[in-house]
Amino acid sequence: MAASTQYAPTPIPHPYPVHVDAVDHPAASRWLWLVKWLLAIPHYIVLAFLWAAFVVLSVVALFAILVTGRYPRGIFDFNVGVLRWWWRVTYYSYGALATDRYPPFTLAEDPDYPAHLEVDYPEHLSRGLALVKWWLLAIPHYLVVGILVGGGTAVAWQADDNARWVFGGGLVGLLAIVAAVVLAVTGAYPRPLYDLLLGLNRWVLRVAAYAGLMTDEYPPFRLDQGPHEPGGRMTLSAPSAPAGPVTGRPGTEPPTVEGPAAGGSGLPPRGGWGAGSVISVIVGSIAALTSLGLVTGGVAALVADGVARNDDGYVMSRTETFTTSGSAVLFSDLELDTTGASWVPDRVIGDVRITVSPGSSSDPVFFGIGPNRDVAAYLDGASYSVERRPGIDQREVAGSADPGAPTAQTFWVASATGGGSQQLTWEPRDGSWSAVLMNSDGSSGVTADVAIGATFPWLTQLGLGLLLGGLLLAVASAAIIILAIRQAGPGRRTS
C-alpha cells in the first residue's frame, strides 16, 4: 500500500500591527462615482485640517518617544482616527469606489461602515528608530507609495498663458477608475480589481502609520490583497449584500463572520475624541504651523539685517542675467503704496538700489524707472521682452518700430546710463511704475546683469516682532493642544 502524500500547510503571514479591513463584497452603483469628487469635498476640506494636525502631533509624539520611549495614548488615538477617516473616504471615493455609503464625520470606529482600520498600540518604541525611520528607513516605501498614489487622482486647470487640462494620479486612482468603468458597463464590480485595490491601499496605510511613528515594525514588502489581511483580526460587522453580482468569485452568499465581528461587541470602544477636542487640536495645530512660519520669517529677517546688508546698508538680491533680441526688457506693474495703513510705519522699503552691468563692457547700457503709462507709450510698436516674474516668467512682444534712444525721454523718475557697471538709487513714491533695461541708443539685442536691493529701515523691528509673535503663538498652540489631549484622555468616551 502506497504511503499517502502529505502536504505542509501554507504558513500564514505574521499580521502587521496596522489592520485594514473591508467588507467581502463591494456595493456601489453604476454611475454615482461620476460625482463623488463633488460629494466628497466636505471630507477633503476636513481632512486637510486633520492631516495638518496629524503632522504637528506626530512631531510632539517624536519628542515624547525620545524622552519616555512611549507614544502618548491620546495623540495615538487621534492619529489613528485620522488614518481611519482617510481610509473611509478613500474607500468611498477614488481610492476604491467600492461603496455608496457616505463616510461618517468621526475619528472613532464605526462598526456599520464597510471600511475599518485599527492600529495596535505599542507599549514601547525605540528612541533611536524614532529619529530615522520616518525619513531614512521609509525611503524605499516612499518610492513605492509615490507610484501607488502619485499626486492624487485629479484633473486641474493651469491658469497661465499655456492653459491646459492636466491629469495627475497614481496607480490606485487609475485602477479605481477602471473598476468604476467596468461596473458602469457590466453592472458588476470586478473582484480581482477589488482585491488588488484593497491590497494597495493597505500598503499605503501601513507606510503612513510607520512614518507616523506608530510602530517600530517595518512595513512588509508584501501585497496582502483582499478585504482581510492573512492572519489578521476581523473588525467587521456582518457585511451588507452587494448591489449587484461581483465578478471573479463563484457564489453570491455572504461569508460567515466569526469572532468579535459576529456580534459587534468585540469592536474597540469609541475613543474620547469628540468634536470639541478635535476642533481644539486642529486650531492648535494650525496655530503651531503659523508660529513656525512667523519664527522662521523673524529669524530670516534678523539674519538678513545682520548679515545680508552690504557696506552701504542695502540688502541685495542675487545678480540675474536678462537678455532679449528686442529693444528692451520691461519690468512692469510695480505698484507701490509706501505709506500703507495707519499702523504701518512710513518708508517700510526705504531706498532702492539697482546695479546694472552690460554684457559687453564697451556697450553703454540704460536702466530707467518711469510711470506705467509713459513707458507703455514709449515702447508701443517696438519689440521687447516682459519680465513678469524675473528669472521665471518672460513674455515676448513682437514689433518693428524703433523706440529711439531712452536717454532722450523726459519722463524717467530715476535712470542710469553708461559703459561698465552702473548704479541707480531711487526713493520709492506711491504710484504705478515700470522699469526698463535697454541699450543707451535704443538698439535691439540687450544683455545685462541686474541686481536689486533696498535699505529696509524697519527690518530689525520686523524680525523681532515676527519672532516674538511666533513664540507667543507657539506657547498658545501648545496650551490648546495639551488641554485637548487631556480632555480626550483615557477613560473618556465620545458622546
Secondary structure, DSSP 4 states (H G I P E B T S, - for coil): -PPPP--PPPPPPPPPSEEEEE-SS-B--SSGGGTHHHHTHHHHHHHHHHHHHHHHHHHHHHHHHHHHSS--HHHHHHHHHHHHHHHHHHHHTTTT--B-SPPPS-SS--TTSSEEEEEPPPS---HHHHHHIIIIITHHHHHHHHHHHTT-SEEEEE-STT-EEEEE--HHHHHHHHHHHHHHHHSSEEHHHHHHHHHHHHHHHHHHHHHTTS-SSPPPS----SSS-TTPPP---PPPPPSS-EETSS--SPPP--THHHHSTTSPPP-S--HHHHHHHHHHHHHHHHHHHHHHHHHHHHHIIIIIB-TTS-EEPPPEEEEESSSEEEEEEEEE-SS-STTSPS-SS--EEEEEEESSTTS-EEEEEEEHHHHHHHHTTS-EEEEEETTTEEEEE--------GGG-S--SEEEEESS-EEEEE---SEEEEEEEEETT--S-EEEEEEEEE--TTHHHHHHHHHHHHHHHHHHHHHHHHHHHHHT-TT----
